[in-house]
């Protein structure tokens, strides 16, 4: 395991009081909601960023906002670090704890509290999975738009923390565009409500500040989210190209023409082979790049939009055009794409990058990414949300080989710097976590970082919430 990313040194005084702290926590939550035995803590040592792990001091699994508030008030009083955790699917190490921290896991807060179709919104606890919301309103013809690949498991609280997106973000936006309100518990146990059912709440946009703050401003326990009426129909279409550059330029020209499909997803040849072997979705295996373009609306609307898209693709030497002919075929097409990360995990360990670039830079960044990974003697499979330039190169390596792991991390850092230098940013939806923390200075100046840290400190002066994340350790976040 690589140790390139450093953690704060745990507070020896807190560790020495572990038994006392556990005893106090037993008074705040039911016994079944407190995990403290060493062997029980193992599942909470890491998240989706499995190259690193730390065993927390204890884990609390509260059932109510009041319990969350009580635990935070206690931890604040005794300066004990707190790490919020949803489903643990973070790919940037956002939920990895430290040894002197109490993890507050929200998985037990999994109730859908209200479905308000008149106002087209739903209020849910933070532990509700992303997909559960859409399933709960499907019979009424509605859905919740953000759809990260992990939506079967990932929770709304985690989605809010990282401002998650998904394949359909091109048309419907990411979490912040679909979030109306939250119930937030501050580090001292104070409970505040931001936003609500109204489309334009009064005051500062604190809701926009909290969404994407990675659990460093407070812990979200409830959320009110937007519901959207299902379209009359939808149709994914496969476009195969002879080169990555042709596919990338095609994406740029589709968006440049003012056409907004519901989704445009990209796979290169290695990713196509991996996903097809897993899902048997009928992906063409004789192309260098594949676009999944989905349109929606009435049959006439879809036909007209696809006619224009096919014409643009023809100008870029498209080799394959295949429309889904049934709901089953459409489901298979999306199964292949949404299974990409899991399917890749069957053949190799990998680090998933999350940089975002302007659409006009897609072809250039794809070419340079391949050059970077090849220089380190590694392999890469590219699969990403092409419509908004959110790239997800999967760098394949052997996690049991420290040198290989170090090369993979170094290659990933170069790719993220490349994204920033091309006019993009370090993260589109996975968050900074610990993975990109030390690259923040490449994205932001000292003045920028100081301002961001000042905002964070206004909510949490002691820097107790999700420490060691987002900001470089030799800033305010150092031990």
N, C-alpha and C positions, 0 to 999 in steps of 0.2 A: 504493500500500500504506500502510495506517495505521501510525503509529508510536506509538500511544497506550500500548502496553505496552512498558516499558523492560527492557533486559537489563543484566547486569553488564558493566562495562568489562573486556575481556580483559586478561590479565596479559601485559604487554609482554615480560617476561623469558622466559616460556614460549614466546611466539611467536618470539622470537629464537633459541630452541633447537630449533625445529621439526625441522630436518634431523637433529640429534642424536637427538631423541626417536624419530623414524621409524626411524632406524638401530637404536636399542635395541629397538624393538618387533619388528623383523625377526628378532631373536634369540629372541623369546618365542613366536612363532606361525609356521606355515609361510608362505612368501611369498605364496601365493595367498589367504591369509586376512588380508592387510593391504592396505587401500586408502588411498592418500595423494596420488595425482595430482589436481590441482584439478578436472579434468573428471569424474573418477570419483567425486568427493565430492558432486557436485550432487544425486543422489537422496537424500542423507542430510541435506540442508539443512533439511527441514521434515517434517511428518507430515500427518495429516488436517486439522490446523488451519493451512490453507495461507496465511493472511493474513500470516504471519511466516516468516522463514527466516534461518538463520545457517550458514555453512560451517564444519564442524568441522576440527580440526587433523589428525585421522586417524581411520580406522574400522578396528576389529579385528572379525573374524568368527570367533570361536573355535569349535572342535569339541568341546572337553572342559571339564569343570569345572576341571581342572588348568591349562588355558590361561587361563581366566577369572581364576583365583587369581593366576597369574603376572603378568598385566597389571595387576590391581588392586594387587598388592604393589608393583610398579614405580611406578605412578601415585601411590600413597600416599607412597612414599619421596621423590618429587620434587614433591609437592603439585600434581599435574596433575588438573584436574577430569575426571570420568567421567560419561558419559550412557548409561544402558542403553537398548536399543532392541529391540523385538520386530518386528512387521510394519509399524510406522509408521502404524497406523490410528487413533492417538489423536486425538480431536476437541477436546482441550483444550490441545494443544501440549506434551504430556508428554514427547515424544521430540525436541523441537527442541533442537539443541545450542548451544553458544557457541563462539567462534572458537578459544579456547585449550583446548578439551575433546577428549578421546579418546572416540569412540562405541564402545561394546561392543555389537555387534549379535548377537543370539542365533539368527538364522534358520537357521544351519547345524547347530544342535543340535536336530535334528528327528526323533529316534528315539523310538519307543514301546518302553520298556525292559522292561516286564512287564505282562501282563494277568492279574490274580488274581481269577478269578470266584468262588472259594470265599470270599474276603474282600470281594468286590464292590468292587474298586478297581483302578486302573491307575497305573503309575509311568511318567512320560514326561519327556523333556527339554523345556526351556522354549520351544524353537522349534517344537514341535508345534502345528499349528493346532487350534483349538477343535473344528471339525467332524470332524477326523481321528480323534479319540478315539471319537466315536459310530459312525463308519463302521467302525472296527476291531472293535467289539464287537456290531455290529448283528445279525450272523448268529447270535449266541448269545442274542439277545433282551434286550440291555442298551443303555443310552445314557448319555451325560454330559449332565446337565440344563441348565446355563447355556447360553443360545443368543443371544448378541448378534447384531445384524443383520449384523455383519461377520464372523460365525463361519467363513465360507469362507476368510478370510485372516488374521484376528487370531490371536495365539498365546497359549498358556497363561501364559507369563511376563508378557505385557502384561495379560491378564485378571486375574492375581493383583495386579499393580501397581495397577490401577484398581478392583479388586473389581467386575468387570463382571457384568452381569445378563442381560437379554434378556426376550423375551416370556413365557417360562414361569416367570419368577421368582416369580410370585404363589403358585404351589403348591410349587415346588422350591427357592426361595431363589436367592441370587446366589452368586458364586464362593466367598465365605467359608463358606457353608453346605455346600459340596461339596468342600472342600479338607481333606485329612487330614494332609499333611506336605509339607515342602520341603527341598531342599538349598540352602543360602544361603551365598554368598561375601561376607564382610565387606570393608570398604575396605582393610584391611591384608593381604588375601589369605587370612585364616583361613576354613576351610570348616566350617560347622556344619549339623547336621540338626535340624529342628524337627518335632515330631509324627511320624507314621508310619502304619502300617495300623490301629493301635488306635483305637477310637472316642473314648476319653478318655485322652489322654496326660498324664503327670505334669508337675508344675511349672507355672510361669506360662504363660499363654496367649500366648506369643510368636508363635505362628503367626497368631493373630488380629491381632496388632500389625503383622506384616509384610504381611498381605493388605490392600491399599488404601494402602500407604505410598508408592506412586508411585516406587519405585526409590531411595529416599533412605536406607534402612537397610542395604541390601545388594543383591546381584544373585542372583535365583533362577535356578538352572541345572537343577533337576529338581523335579518335583512329583508327589505321590501324590494322586489324585482319586477321589472316590466314583463308583461306577457304580450305576445304578438300573435295575431290571427294567422293560421296556416294558409299558405297560398293555395290557389286552385289546383296547381300541379307543379311538379319539378322534374327536371330531366338532366342527369349527369351525362357528359359526353367525353370520350377518350380521344385525345389528339397525340399521335406519336410523331416525333421529329428525328431527323438524322443527325442532329447536333444539339448540344446544350445551348449553344449560342442562338440557334434558330428559335428554340422554345422560349428563351429569355426575352428575345426581341419581340416575339409574338405577344407575350404578356404585356410588354410596354405599349405596343400598338393597340391592343384591345382597350386598355384603360385610356390611352391617349385619344381614342376615337369617341370617348364619352360613353362607352358601353360598361355597365356595371353588372356583371353576373353575380349570383349569390355567392359563388366560390370559384377560385382558380387555385388548384393545388399542383405542385411540381414534384416529379420524381426523376432521378437520373437512372442510368442502366443498372447499377448495382442495387439501388433501392427497388426498382421494378422487379428484378429477379427475386429479391428477398420477400417482397410482399406477395408476389404471385405464387411462390412456393408454399406460402402459408395459407392464403385465402382462396386461391384458384378463382380469381376474379375475372380471368380472361384478358389480362393486360398483355399487350404486344411485347414480345421478347426480342424483336429484331430492330429496336429503335434505341437511340441514345438518351432520349428524354421523353417524358410523358406529362401531358397536362390533363388534369381532370377539371373540366369546366362545367359548372352546374348553372342552369337558368331556371327561372320559375315564373309562374303566371298562368294565363289561359293558354290553350294550345296555339292560338294565333300569335300571342305575344312571344311564346317560346320559339315558335318557328321563325318569326321575324328576327329575333335576336341571334339565333343560331345561324341563320343565313349570313348575317354580317360577320359573325365570328369565324365561320368556315371560310369566308372570302379572305379575311385577314390572315388566317392560318395558311391558306394557299399561297400567299405571297412570301411565306417563310418555309417553303419546301416541305410542307406537312406530308408525312408518309401514310398515316393511318387516321381515319376519322370513324369512330364507332359510337352511335347513340345507344343508350340503354333502351331495351324494348319492353321491359316489364319492371314491376316493383322489386321482384327478386333480383334481377340483374343490377338494378340501381343500388340495392342494399349490398350486393357483393362488391360493387365498385368502391363503395365507401368503407366496407369492411376491410378491404385491402389497405386503403389509405390510413384508416384509424388504427390498424393493427401494426403499423410500420415499426414503432418502437419495440413492441413486444416481439414481433417477428425477427427483428434484428438481434434482439437479446438471445434468440435461439442459436445463433451462429457465432457470436462474439460478444465480449464486453465492449461497451462504447461510452463515449462522452457526447452528449447532445448539446450543441451550441444553439444560441438563440438571438443572434444579431439581426438587426433590421437595416435594410439599405433602401435608398431611392430606387424606384423601378427601373430607371434608366441605367442603373449600375449593376443590374442583376447578372448579365452575361459576363461582365468584367470580374465581378466578385466570385462567381462560380469558377471561372478559369483560374483565378489566383488561389482560390481555396484548394483546388486539385493540386496545384503546384506546391503549395505549402505542405499539404499532407504527404505528398510523394517525397518531398525533401526530408521528411522525418522517417521515411521508410514505413509508413502506415497506409491504411486504406480508408476511404470515406464513402458513405452513401448519403446522397442529398435528397431530402424530402422536406417540403416546406410550403407555407402559405404564400404563394407567388403573388396573389392579388394585392397584398399590402407589404410585400418585400420582407416578410418575416422568415428568415432562413434558419433551417435546422439541420446543418451537416452533422451526421453521426460518424464520429471518428472511432474506428474499430481498433481495439488493442487488447492486450492480455493483462487483466487486473492483478494477476499473481506475479507479474514480472515488474519489479519497481522501475527498471529503466524504461520499459515499454510504457508504463503509466506516466512517467515523467515526460516522455516524448509526446504522448497524447495531450497532456495538459499544456505543454509548450506550444504545440500546433494549434490547440484551441485558443490560446491567448493571442497568437498571431492573427487568427481568423477574426476574432472579435475586434482587434485593433484595425484590421483591414476594413471591417464594416464601418467603424467610426470614421476612418480616414476617407471612406467613400461617401461620407455625408450622412451616415446612418447613426445607430446607437447600439449600446451593449446588449439590450434586452428588449424583446417585443412582448413577451408574455410570461416567461419563466421566472423573472425577477433577478435581482443581483445576488442575494443570498451570501454565501461565502465564495461561490465559484468566481464571480466577477468583481468581488469587493476590491481587490488590489488593482483592478483596471479602471476604477472610477476616475483616477487622476488623468487617464488618457482621454476620457470623455469630458471631464469638467476641470475648470481652473480652480485654484485654491479659493478664490473669492466665491465661486459657485458652490463649492463643497462646504465652505464655512457657513453660507447662508442656509443650505439644506440642513446642516447639523444644528443650527440655531433653532430652526423650526422643530426638529425632532426633540431637542432639549426642552422646548417650551411645553411639550406634552409629558416628557419623562426626564426630569432634570438629573436623576441619578443614573440614567442609561441602563435601566434594569430590564427593559423589554427587548427580547430577542437580541442580546448582545453578540458581538463578533460578526454581525452581518452588515451588509450594504456599504459601510464606510471603512476606509483603511484603518488598521489597528493602531497605527502611529498618529491617528487623529484623536478626537475626544474619546473614541471607543476603546482606547488601550487600557490594559489592566492597571 
